[in-house]
């Protein structure tokens, strides 16, 4: 069984910074890519940033370009999201996502973390 453990959320003032972490743990598995998504009450979940595991190619939502940076540590099966110049509109629950294939499995699966709250005060 695979688990995605998120951390780093909290309350921060506008203009401040937070660093989110997400570690994939469990038995052996292969990762295709990992990313961060966010969601506010009554709104659909939106992609924030993703990174491929092998090549490290990144992709960002237009709303966070230049402010957020996604990175990964392959040895630790961990993805990070450095969030700078935070704005009140960044307030949301941030979910970690991983596309991975567990050992002995034939198919790839999409895994989600439980979510971590990020609140930016104005």
C-alpha positions as CSV (number, residue, x, y, z in Angstrom):
1,X,0.0,0.0,0.0
2,X,1.2,3.5,-0.9
3,X,0.6,6.6,1.2
4,X,1.2,10.3,0.3
5,X,2.2,12.2,3.5
6,X,1.8,16.0,3.2
7,X,3.2,18.7,5.4
8,X,4.1,22.3,5.5
9,X,0.7,24.0,5.4
10,X,-0.3,26.7,7.7
11,X,-1.2,30.4,8.1
12,X,0.9,33.1,6.6
13,X,0.6,36.7,5.8
14,X,0.3,38.0,2.3
15,X,3.8,38.3,0.8
16,X,5.1,35.5,2.9
17,X,6.4,32.1,2.0
18,X,5.6,28.4,2.7
19,X,7.2,25.2,1.6
20,X,5.0,22.1,1.2
21,X,6.4,18.6,1.2
22,X,4.9,15.3,0.1
23,X,6.6,12.0,0.6
24,X,5.4,8.8,-1.0
25,X,5.9,5.8,1.3
26,X,5.1,2.2,1.4
27,X,6.4,-0.8,-0.6
28,X,8.4,-0.5,-3.7
29,X,6.9,1.4,-6.6
30,X,7.7,3.4,-9.7
31,X,6.8,7.0,-10.0
32,X,5.9,8.7,-13.3
33,X,5.2,12.2,-12.0
34,X,4.0,14.0,-8.9
35,X,2.3,17.3,-8.5
36,X,0.3,19.7,-6.4
37,X,-3.4,20.6,-6.8
38,X,-5.5,23.0,-4.8
39,X,-9.2,23.4,-4.0
40,X,-11.4,25.8,-2.2
41,X,-15.0,25.2,-1.0
42,X,-17.5,25.0,-3.9
43,X,-14.7,25.2,-6.5
44,X,-13.2,22.5,-8.7
45,X,-9.8,21.2,-8.0
46,X,-7.1,22.9,-10.1
47,X,-3.6,21.9,-11.0
48,X,-0.9,24.1,-9.5
49,X,2.3,22.4,-10.6
50,X,3.7,19.1,-11.7
51,X,7.1,17.5,-12.2
52,X,8.1,14.4,-14.1
53,X,10.2,12.0,-12.0
54,X,12.7,10.9,-14.6
55,X,13.5,14.1,-16.5
56,X,12.4,16.7,-13.9
57,X,10.2,18.6,-16.4
58,X,8.0,21.1,-14.6
59,X,4.6,22.7,-15.5
60,X,2.8,25.5,-13.7
61,X,-0.6,27.1,-13.6
62,X,-0.4,30.6,-15.0
63,X,-1.6,32.0,-11.7
64,X,1.5,30.8,-9.8
65,X,4.2,31.2,-12.4
66,X,7.2,33.1,-11.1
67,X,6.1,32.7,-7.5
68,X,5.9,28.9,-7.0
69,X,8.6,26.4,-7.6
70,X,8.1,22.6,-7.7
71,X,11.0,20.2,-7.1
72,X,11.6,16.6,-6.3
73,X,14.1,14.4,-4.5
74,X,14.0,11.1,-6.3
75,X,16.0,9.3,-3.6
76,X,13.5,10.3,-1.0
77,X,10.4,9.9,-3.2
78,X,9.5,13.4,-2.1
79,X,8.1,16.4,-4.0
80,X,8.2,20.0,-2.7
81,X,6.4,23.2,-3.5
82,X,8.1,26.4,-2.6
83,X,5.5,29.1,-2.5
84,X,6.7,32.7,-2.4
85,X,4.9,36.0,-2.6
86,X,1.8,34.4,-1.4
87,X,-1.6,36.1,-2.0
88,X,-4.9,35.7,-0.3
89,X,-6.2,34.0,-3.4
90,X,-3.7,31.2,-2.9
91,X,-5.7,30.2,0.2
92,X,-6.9,26.6,-0.4
93,X,-6.4,23.0,0.5
94,X,-3.4,21.7,-1.3
95,X,-3.4,18.1,-2.4
96,X,-0.4,16.1,-3.4
97,X,-0.8,13.8,-6.3
98,X,1.3,11.0,-7.7
99,X,1.1,8.8,-10.7
100,X,2.7,5.6,-9.8
101,X,2.8,1.8,-10.3
102,X,3.2,-0.4,-7.2
103,X,5.5,-3.3,-7.4
104,X,3.8,-6.4,-8.9
105,X,1.1,-4.2,-10.4
106,X,0.4,-4.1,-14.1
107,X,-1.3,-0.7,-14.2
108,X,-0.5,2.8,-13.2
109,X,-2.6,4.5,-10.5
110,X,-3.3,8.0,-9.4
111,X,-2.8,8.6,-5.7
112,X,-3.9,11.6,-3.6
113,X,-2.8,12.9,-0.3
114,X,-5.2,13.9,2.4
115,X,-4.6,17.6,1.8
116,X,-2.9,20.4,3.8
117,X,-4.5,23.7,4.5
118,X,-2.8,26.9,3.3
119,X,-4.3,30.2,4.5
120,X,-3.0,33.5,3.4
121,X,-4.2,36.5,5.4
122,X,-4.5,40.0,3.8
